Amino acid sequence: MTPRVTTKSPLFGRGLRFAAFAFAVLAGTILARDVSATPTSITTRPATPTVCDSVGLILAGSIPNSCYHVIGAWVSRIRELPTAGPIPTYAIGVRITVQEPNPLIDIACSALLQPYERGFRLGRLPFGRYLVNAVEYLVPFSPDSSAAPKDSSKLDSAFSVNVATCPPGVGCALLSFAPSDSSRPDRCDGSARPGGTACFDVVLMNEVPVGGLQTEIVVNDTWYD
Protein backbone atom coordinates (compact mmCIF):
# COMPACT_ATOMS: atom_id res chain seq x y z
CA MET A 1 0.00 0.00 0.00
CA THR A 2 1.48 3.39 -1.08
CA PRO A 3 0.57 6.43 1.01
CA ARG A 4 -1.39 9.09 -0.82
CA VAL A 5 -0.61 12.77 -0.27
CA THR A 6 -2.72 15.50 -1.88
CA THR A 7 -1.12 18.94 -2.15
CA LYS A 8 -1.69 22.21 -3.94
CA SER A 9 0.86 23.96 -6.17
CA PRO A 10 2.25 26.43 -3.58
CA LEU A 11 2.98 23.56 -1.19
CA PHE A 12 4.19 21.07 -3.80
CA GLY A 13 7.74 20.79 -2.43
CA ARG A 14 6.50 20.42 1.14
CA GLY A 15 4.07 17.76 -0.03
CA LEU A 16 6.87 15.73 -1.57
CA ARG A 17 8.86 15.86 1.66
CA PHE A 18 5.80 14.69 3.63
CA ALA A 19 5.20 11.88 1.15
CA ALA A 20 8.79 10.72 1.43
CA PHE A 21 8.58 10.80 5.23
CA ALA A 22 5.29 8.89 5.26
CA PHE A 23 6.70 6.23 2.95
CA ALA A 24 9.75 5.83 5.17
CA VAL A 25 7.55 5.36 8.25
CA LEU A 26 5.36 2.82 6.45
CA ALA A 27 8.39 0.91 5.18
CA GLY A 28 9.80 0.80 8.70
CA THR A 29 6.51 -0.63 9.97
CA ILE A 30 6.53 -3.34 7.33
CA LEU A 31 10.09 -4.32 8.19
CA ALA A 32 9.26 -4.46 11.87
CA ARG A 33 6.36 -6.81 11.23
CA ASP A 34 8.52 -9.00 9.02
CA VAL A 35 10.62 -9.89 12.07
CA SER A 36 7.76 -10.13 14.57
CA ALA A 37 6.32 -13.33 15.98
CA THR A 38 4.58 -15.34 13.27
CA PRO A 39 2.62 -18.63 13.18
CA THR A 40 3.90 -20.79 10.34
CA SER A 41 1.97 -24.09 10.30
CA ILE A 42 -0.99 -25.95 11.77
CA THR A 43 -0.92 -29.75 11.71
CA THR A 44 -2.68 -32.67 13.39
CA ARG A 45 -1.53 -35.92 14.89
CA PRO A 46 -2.35 -38.30 13.38
CA ALA A 47 -2.08 -36.52 10.05
CA THR A 48 -5.39 -37.98 8.77
CA PRO A 49 -7.49 -38.54 11.89
CA THR A 50 -10.63 -40.64 12.11
CA VAL A 51 -13.43 -40.73 14.68
CA CYS A 52 -11.45 -43.47 16.46
CA ASP A 53 -8.38 -41.30 17.12
CA SER A 54 -7.53 -38.93 19.92
CA VAL A 55 -6.58 -35.86 17.91
CA GLY A 56 -3.72 -33.52 18.72
CA LEU A 57 -3.47 -30.05 17.17
CA ILE A 58 0.04 -28.62 16.75
CA LEU A 59 0.75 -24.96 16.04
CA ALA A 60 4.29 -24.04 14.99
CA GLY A 61 5.71 -20.56 14.65
CA SER A 62 8.79 -18.41 15.10
CA ILE A 63 9.83 -15.49 17.29
CA PRO A 64 12.48 -12.88 16.40
CA ASN A 65 15.18 -13.96 18.84
CA SER A 66 15.85 -15.83 22.05
CA CYS A 67 14.79 -12.89 24.25
CA TYR A 68 11.16 -13.11 23.15
CA HIS A 69 8.92 -15.55 25.04
CA VAL A 70 5.67 -17.39 24.40
CA ILE A 71 3.68 -16.60 27.56
CA GLY A 72 0.25 -17.93 26.60
CA ALA A 73 -1.32 -20.63 24.44
CA TRP A 74 -4.93 -21.76 24.48
CA VAL A 75 -7.55 -23.29 22.25
CA SER A 76 -11.21 -22.32 22.26
CA ARG A 77 -14.18 -24.61 22.65
CA ILE A 78 -15.03 -26.32 19.37
CA ARG A 79 -18.28 -25.01 17.92
CA GLU A 80 -20.38 -26.33 15.06
CA LEU A 81 -21.07 -23.95 12.19
CA PRO A 82 -24.39 -23.80 10.34
CA THR A 83 -23.99 -25.68 7.07
CA ALA A 84 -26.38 -26.81 4.36
CA GLY A 85 -24.33 -29.75 3.07
CA PRO A 86 -24.04 -33.33 4.32
CA ILE A 87 -20.65 -32.77 5.99
CA PRO A 88 -20.79 -30.95 9.34
CA THR A 89 -18.29 -28.12 9.79
CA TYR A 90 -16.69 -26.99 13.03
CA ALA A 91 -14.58 -23.99 14.05
CA ILE A 92 -11.55 -24.04 16.35
CA GLY A 93 -9.77 -20.90 17.58
CA VAL A 94 -6.15 -20.91 18.74
CA ARG A 95 -4.52 -17.96 20.51
CA ILE A 96 -0.80 -17.50 21.12
CA THR A 97 0.70 -14.59 23.09
CA VAL A 98 4.35 -13.63 22.60
CA GLN A 99 6.04 -11.10 24.90
CA GLU A 100 8.82 -8.73 23.86
CA PRO A 101 12.09 -8.63 25.87
CA ASN A 102 12.41 -6.58 29.03
CA PRO A 103 13.95 -3.28 27.84
CA LEU A 104 15.53 -2.69 31.26
CA ILE A 105 17.65 -5.84 31.11
CA ASP A 106 20.68 -5.81 28.85
CA ILE A 107 21.41 -9.41 27.85
CA ALA A 108 22.77 -11.01 24.72
CA CYS A 109 20.06 -12.39 22.40
CA SER A 110 20.47 -14.78 19.53
CA ALA A 111 19.88 -12.94 16.25
CA LEU A 112 18.34 -16.02 14.64
CA LEU A 113 14.63 -16.70 14.44
CA GLN A 114 13.62 -19.07 17.22
CA PRO A 115 11.11 -21.77 16.25
CA TYR A 116 8.50 -22.88 18.75
CA GLU A 117 5.70 -25.45 18.84
CA ARG A 118 2.61 -25.75 21.02
CA GLY A 119 0.30 -28.77 21.14
CA PHE A 120 -3.33 -29.07 22.19
CA ARG A 121 -5.21 -32.29 22.97
CA LEU A 122 -8.64 -32.26 21.35
CA GLY A 123 -9.59 -35.86 22.14
CA ARG A 124 -11.94 -37.84 19.91
CA LEU A 125 -13.77 -35.66 17.43
CA PRO A 126 -16.97 -36.32 15.48
CA PHE A 127 -16.96 -36.76 11.73
CA GLY A 128 -16.66 -33.52 9.78
CA ARG A 129 -14.45 -30.70 8.56
CA TYR A 130 -12.63 -28.46 11.03
CA LEU A 131 -11.62 -24.87 10.28
CA VAL A 132 -8.76 -23.62 12.45
CA ASN A 133 -8.10 -19.93 12.98
CA ALA A 134 -4.80 -19.18 14.74
CA VAL A 135 -3.91 -15.67 15.91
CA GLU A 136 -0.61 -14.76 17.48
CA TYR A 137 -0.47 -11.57 19.55
CA LEU A 138 2.73 -9.64 20.20
CA VAL A 139 2.69 -7.71 23.49
CA PRO A 140 5.26 -5.35 25.06
CA PHE A 141 7.01 -6.51 28.18
CA SER A 142 5.14 -5.93 31.44
CA PRO A 143 5.88 -7.43 34.87
CA ASP A 144 2.39 -8.91 35.17
CA SER A 145 2.11 -9.93 31.48
CA SER A 146 -1.03 -7.82 31.06
CA ALA A 147 0.09 -5.38 28.34
CA ALA A 148 -2.24 -4.82 25.40
CA PRO A 149 -1.21 -6.36 22.05
CA LYS A 150 0.71 -4.09 19.69
CA ASP A 151 0.70 -6.42 16.68
CA SER A 152 -0.83 -9.68 15.54
CA SER A 153 -0.39 -12.34 12.88
CA LYS A 154 -3.00 -14.74 11.58
CA LEU A 155 -2.95 -18.20 10.03
CA ASP A 156 -5.91 -20.26 8.83
CA SER A 157 -5.97 -23.99 8.15
CA ALA A 158 -8.38 -26.91 7.95
CA PHE A 159 -8.46 -30.66 8.48
CA SER A 160 -11.03 -33.43 8.27
CA VAL A 161 -12.01 -36.24 10.62
CA ASN A 162 -13.05 -39.30 8.64
CA VAL A 163 -15.54 -42.04 9.40
CA ALA A 164 -14.09 -45.37 10.56
CA THR A 165 -15.11 -48.56 12.35
CA CYS A 166 -13.42 -48.39 15.72
CA PRO A 167 -12.14 -51.62 17.26
CA PRO A 168 -13.58 -52.42 20.68
CA GLY A 169 -11.49 -51.31 23.60
CA VAL A 170 -10.27 -53.46 26.44
CA GLY A 171 -12.42 -53.70 29.57
CA CYS A 172 -11.03 -53.95 33.05
CA ALA A 173 -11.50 -55.58 36.42
CA LEU A 174 -10.74 -53.44 39.48
CA LEU A 175 -9.29 -55.61 42.22
CA SER A 176 -9.70 -54.69 45.88
CA PHE A 177 -9.68 -56.38 49.28
CA ALA A 178 -12.20 -56.42 52.14
CA PRO A 179 -12.64 -58.25 55.50
CA SER A 180 -14.55 -61.51 55.31
CA ASP A 181 -17.36 -60.14 57.45
CA SER A 182 -17.96 -57.12 55.23
CA SER A 183 -21.39 -56.63 53.74
CA ARG A 184 -20.84 -56.81 49.99
CA PRO A 185 -23.29 -57.48 47.14
CA ASP A 186 -23.35 -60.97 45.68
CA ARG A 187 -22.97 -59.68 42.14
CA CYS A 188 -20.57 -57.06 40.81
CA ASP A 189 -22.05 -55.73 37.60
CA GLY A 190 -20.70 -53.61 34.81
CA SER A 191 -22.59 -52.24 31.82
CA ALA A 192 -21.76 -50.70 28.46
CA ARG A 193 -23.34 -49.80 25.16
CA PRO A 194 -23.17 -52.32 22.29
CA GLY A 195 -19.59 -52.51 21.09
CA GLY A 196 -18.37 -50.62 24.16
CA THR A 197 -16.32 -51.67 27.17
CA ALA A 198 -17.13 -52.03 30.84
CA CYS A 199 -15.27 -52.18 34.11
CA PHE A 200 -16.39 -53.99 37.25
CA ASP A 201 -15.11 -54.54 40.78
CA VAL A 202 -13.64 -57.80 42.02
CA VAL A 203 -13.39 -57.89 45.82
CA LEU A 204 -11.37 -60.58 47.61
CA MET A 205 -12.69 -61.47 51.06
CA ASN A 206 -10.34 -64.41 51.78
CA GLU A 207 -9.30 -65.00 55.38
CA VAL A 208 -5.97 -66.50 54.29
CA PRO A 209 -3.40 -65.31 51.71
CA VAL A 210 -4.06 -66.40 48.12
CA GLY A 211 -1.64 -66.89 45.28
CA GLY A 212 -3.94 -66.24 42.34
CA LEU A 213 -7.38 -65.27 41.15
CA GLN A 214 -9.72 -66.90 38.65
CA THR A 215 -12.93 -65.21 37.55
CA GLU A 216 -15.85 -66.08 35.32
CA ILE A 217 -17.54 -63.28 33.33
CA VAL A 218 -21.09 -63.78 32.07
CA VAL A 219 -22.29 -61.35 29.37
CA ASN A 220 -26.03 -60.85 29.05
CA ASP A 221 -27.84 -58.86 26.37
CA THR A 222 -30.57 -56.96 28.22
CA TRP A 223 -32.59 -56.77 24.98
CA TYR A 224 -33.55 -60.41 25.47
CA ASP A 225 -34.03 -60.37 29.27
C-alpha positions in Angstrom: 0.0 0.0 0.0 1.5 3.4 -1.1 0.6 6.4 1.0 -1.4 9.1 -0.8 -0.6 12.8 -0.3 -2.7 15.5 -1.9 -1.1 18.9 -2.2 -1.7 22.2 -3.9 0.9 24.0 -6.2 2.2 26.4 -3.6 3.0 23.6 -1.2 4.2 21.1 -3.8 7.7 20.8 -2.4 6.5 20.4 1.1 4.1 17.8 0.0 6.9 15.7 -1.6 8.9 15.9 1.7 5.8 14.7 3.6 5.2 11.9 1.1 8.8 10.7 1.4 8.6 10.8 5.2 5.3 8.9 5.3 6.7 6.2 3.0 9.8 5.8 5.2 7.6 5.4 8.3 5.4 2.8 6.5 8.4 0.9 5.2 9.8 0.8 8.7 6.5 -0.6 10.0 6.5 -3.3 7.3 10.1 -4.3 8.2 9.3 -4.5 11.9 6.4 -6.8 11.2 8.5 -9.0 9.0 10.6 -9.9 12.1 7.8 -10.1 14.6 6.3 -13.3 16.0 4.6 -15.3 13.3 2.6 -18.6 13.2 3.9 -20.8 10.3 2.0 -24.1 10.3 -1.0 -25.9 11.8 -0.9 -29.8 11.7 -2.7 -32.7 13.4 -1.5 -35.9 14.9 -2.3 -38.3 13.4 -2.1 -36.5 10.0 -5.4 -38.0 8.8 -7.5 -38.5 11.9 -10.6 -40.6 12.1 -13.4 -40.7 14.7 -11.4 -43.5 16.5 -8.4 -41.3 17.1 -7.5 -38.9 19.9 -6.6 -35.9 17.9 -3.7 -33.5 18.7 -3.5 -30.0 17.2 0.0 -28.6 16.7 0.8 -25.0 16.0 4.3 -24.0 15.0 5.7 -20.6 14.7 8.8 -18.4 15.1 9.8 -15.5 17.3 12.5 -12.9 16.4 15.2 -14.0 18.8 15.9 -15.8 22.1 14.8 -12.9 24.2 11.2 -13.1 23.1 8.9 -15.5 25.0 5.7 -17.4 24.4 3.7 -16.6 27.6 0.2 -17.9 26.6 -1.3 -20.6 24.4 -4.9 -21.8 24.5 -7.5 -23.3 22.2 -11.2 -22.3 22.3 -14.2 -24.6 22.6 -15.0 -26.3 19.4 -18.3 -25.0 17.9 -20.4 -26.3 15.1 -21.1 -24.0 12.2 -24.4 -23.8 10.3 -24.0 -25.7 7.1 -26.4 -26.8 4.4 -24.3 -29.7 3.1 -24.0 -33.3 4.3 -20.6 -32.8 6.0 -20.8 -31.0 9.3 -18.3 -28.1 9.8 -16.7 -27.0 13.0 -14.6 -24.0 14.1 -11.5 -24.0 16.4 -9.8 -20.9 17.6 -6.2 -20.9 18.7 -4.5 -18.0 20.5 -0.8 -17.5 21.1 0.7 -14.6 23.1 4.4 -13.6 22.6 6.0 -11.1 24.9 8.8 -8.7 23.9 12.1 -8.6 25.9 12.4 -6.6 29.0 14.0 -3.3 27.8 15.5 -2.7 31.3 17.6 -5.8 31.1 20.7 -5.8 28.8 21.4 -9.4 27.9 22.8 -11.0 24.7 20.1 -12.4 22.4 20.5 -14.8 19.5 19.9 -12.9 16.3 18.3 -16.0 14.6 14.6 -16.7 14.4 13.6 -19.1 17.2 11.1 -21.8 16.2 8.5 -22.9 18.8 5.7 -25.4 18.8 2.6 -25.7 21.0 0.3 -28.8 21.1 -3.3 -29.1 22.2 -5.2 -32.3 23.0 -8.6 -32.3 21.3 -9.6 -35.9 22.1 -11.9 -37.8 19.9 -13.8 -35.7 17.4 -17.0 -36.3 15.5 -17.0 -36.8 11.7 -16.7 -33.5 9.8 -14.5 -30.7 8.6 -12.6 -28.5 11.0 -11.6 -24.9 10.3 -8.8 -23.6 12.4 -8.1 -19.9 13.0 -4.8 -19.2 14.7 -3.9 -15.7 15.9 -0.6 -14.8 17.5 -0.5 -11.6 19.5 2.7 -9.6 20.2 2.7 -7.7 23.5 5.3 -5.3 25.1 7.0 -6.5 28.2 5.1 -5.9 31.4 5.9 -7.4 34.9 2.4 -8.9 35.2 2.1 -9.9 31.5 -1.0 -7.8 31.1 0.1 -5.4 28.3 -2.2 -4.8 25.4 -1.2 -6.4 22.0 0.7 -4.1 19.7 0.7 -6.4 16.7 -0.8 -9.7 15.5 -0.4 -12.3 12.9 -3.0 -14.7 11.6 -2.9 -18.2 10.0 -5.9 -20.3 8.8 -6.0 -24.0 8.2 -8.4 -26.9 7.9 -8.5 -30.7 8.5 -11.0 -33.4 8.3 -12.0 -36.2 10.6 -13.1 -39.3 8.6 -15.5 -42.0 9.4 -14.1 -45.4 10.6 -15.1 -48.6 12.4 -13.4 -48.4 15.7 -12.1 -51.6 17.3 -13.6 -52.4 20.7 -11.5 -51.3 23.6 -10.3 -53.5 26.4 -12.4 -53.7 29.6 -11.0 -53.9 33.1 -11.5 -55.6 36.4 -10.7 -53.4 39.5 -9.3 -55.6 42.2 -9.7 -54.7 45.9 -9.7 -56.4 49.3 -12.2 -56.4 52.1 -12.6 -58.3 55.5 -14.6 -61.5 55.3 -17.4 -60.1 57.5 -18.0 -57.1 55.2 -21.4 -56.6 53.7 -20.8 -56.8 50.0 -23.3 -57.5 47.1 -23.3 -61.0 45.7 -23.0 -59.7 42.1 -20.6 -57.1 40.8 -22.1 -55.7 37.6 -20.7 -53.6 34.8 -22.6 -52.2 31.8 -21.8 -50.7 28.5 -23.3 -49.8 25.2 -23.2 -52.3 22.3 -19.6 -52.5 21.1 -18.4 -50.6 24.2 -16.3 -51.7 27.2 -17.1 -52.0 30.8 -15.3 -52.2 34.1 -16.4 -54.0 37.3 -15.1 -54.5 40.8 -13.6 -57.8 42.0 -13.4 -57.9 45.8 -11.4 -60.6 47.6 -12.7 -61.5 51.1 -10.3 -64.4 51.8 -9.3 -65.0 55.4 -6.0 -66.5 54.3 -3.4 -65.3 51.7 -4.1 -66.4 48.1 -1.6 -66.9 45.3 -3.9 -66.2 42.3 -7.4 -65.3 41.1 -9.7 -66.9 38.6 -12.9 -65.2 37.5 -15.9 -66.1 35.3 -17.5 -63.3 33.3 -21.1 -63.8 32.1 -22.3 -61.3 29.4 -26.0 -60.8 29.0 -27.8 -58.9 26.4 -30.6 -57.0 28.2 -32.6 -56.8 25.0 -33.6 -60.4 25.5 -34.0 -60.4 29.3 
